[in-house]
Amino acid sequence: MYDERQLSERCARGEKPACRELYDSCAGRLLALSTRYTGSQEAAEDVLQEAFIKVFSSISSFRYRGEGSLYAWIRRVVINQSLDWLRKEKRNGTVPIEETRTSAEVDEDEVAVVPEDVLAGMVEDLPDGYRTVFNLFAIDGYSHREIGKMLGIKEKTSSSQYFRARALLAGKIKEYIRNNG
């Protein structure tokens, strides 16, 4: 593993090998992160490229705050860049309630039956707005207040989008279990 403080300082000085090392050390995880938001490998690759342009052009403003802080900072840049892409594509809107009527709920044991790649595909297939809020809240740990500010929506809208995303996922999980049980 690399020393984040030294690596960030070397990148800030413009050392190309350090920039390559930083990119190589986290690009795979960040591509997966961006794909969760964009729903497309191709779009995620574009987002990741734009994000690293921002990272390398502003790395001198990064302040080391302990182990993991560099990755956390870059991760935030990738999330913001992914959200910018969604806004440009106008793909973070809400979905009408009538499209999501379901009362299905699942428990942890049912979710555990679904292979991880299948579950990831289910999340990827959610409508864009739902997927975005689901990722921000359930996976990345943002509050509905923070999500509202990030997406320019009301906190309650974020909460309802998350609830509807969970309901859609529950229905998909139940269907998967019925068909593969």
N, C-alpha and C positions, 0 to 999 in steps of 0.2 A: 504494500500500500504506500501511497505517497504522503508526504507531509504537506497538508493543505496550506499552511502559512507560507512555506517556502515556495510551493508551486504557484500560489497566487501572486507572490512577489516577482517570481521569474516571468510569469505571464504579463504582469504589469510593465515589466521592462521590455516586453516584446520578444522574448526568447521563443523562437518557433518550436524547438523540441518540447519545451514546457507546455506550450499551447496544445501541441499534439497529444502529450501525455494526459493533460486534463480532459481533452475531448475523448480520447480513447477510454479513459477510466470511467466515464459516466454516460456516454452517448447511448449505449444500449438501453439502460434503465430509463433515460429521458425520452428516447424514442417510444418506448412502451407507454410512458406517461402521456405523451402528446397524442398517441394513437387512441388512448382512452377518451380523450376530449374530442378529437377531430373525427374519429370513426373511420379514418382512412390512412393507410400506411403512406401513400403518396403525399397526402396533405401533411401528415406528421413529419415526414422527412423535410418538407419545405419549412415547416414551423421550426424544426430543430435547427436548420441552417440559419434562419433569421435570428433565432434565440442566441446561437453562439456568436453571431456577428455582434449582437448587443452585449453579450458577456465579455467578449474580448475588447470591445470598444469602451466598456465602462468598468473593467476589472480594477482599475486604479481606485475606484470609489468603494470597492469591497473592503469591509473591515472584519478581520478575523475575530471570531467570538468563541473559539473553542472547536474541538474536533467535530466535524460534520457541518460546520457553518458555511463552508464554501459550497458544498453540494446543496445545502438547503437554499442558499442564495441563487444558485443556478437553477434549481428546481422551480423556484418562484418565478424566475425569468421565463422559463419554458411554459409554465402554467399561464402566465400573463400573455405570452405570445400566442398560445393556443386559444385563449379567450378572444384576443384580437382577431385571429383568423375566423373564429366563429361569428364575431360581429360583422366582419367584412363580408362574410358569406351569408349573413343574416340567418344564421342557423341556431341561434340561442333563444328563440322565441318560445312562448308558451304553447301548449297544445290544448285545444278545447276539452272541457270536462267530458263531454259525451264520447270522446274517443278512448277514454280510460276507465270506463265503469267496470270495476271488478272488486270483489270483496275478499279475494283469496289472500290468505296469510299462510306463511310457512314457518316451520321452526328450524332450529340449527341442524337437527338430524336430517331433515329433508334436503337442506342446502348442501350438507356434507356428501350426499349421494351423487350430486351433480359434479362431473369432472370440472376442474378449474378452467380449462380452455373452453368448455361449453358455457360455463357461467360467464366468462369474459365475453363470449360471443353474444350472450343474452344482453349484457350491459351495453355492448357495442350497438346492438340493434334497437335500443331505446330511441325514441324521438330525441333530436339533438338537445333541446332544452332540458328534458328530463335527465339525459345522460350527463350533461354538464353539471347540473345541480347535484345529482347522485354522486358523481366523482368528487366534486368539491366538498360535499358534506360527509359522505360515508367513507370515502377512501382517503381524501387528503385532510380531513379534519377541520375544515372551516366552519364557522357558525353561520346560521342563516342571515344574520346581520351582515357579516363580512361578505357572504355570497351576494346579498342584495346590492351592496356597494360595488362589488367587482363587476356585476352584470347590469347594473343600472335598473334593478327591479326592486319591488318591495320585499321586505323580510317575509311577510306572509305568503307572497308569491313563491319565494324560494322554498318555504316550508311545504306548501301545497304541491309544488312540482316534485319535491322529494317524496312526499307521501304517494303521489300517483306513480312515480317511478318504481317505488317499492311494490305497489299493487300490481303493476304490469309484470315486474320480475317474478312476483309470487305466482301469478298466473302461468308464466312461462315455465317456472320450476315445477309446478303441479302437472302441467302438460308433459314435460319431459319425464317425470316419474311415471305417469300413466303409460306413456309410450315405451319406456325403457325399464320399467320396474320389474 
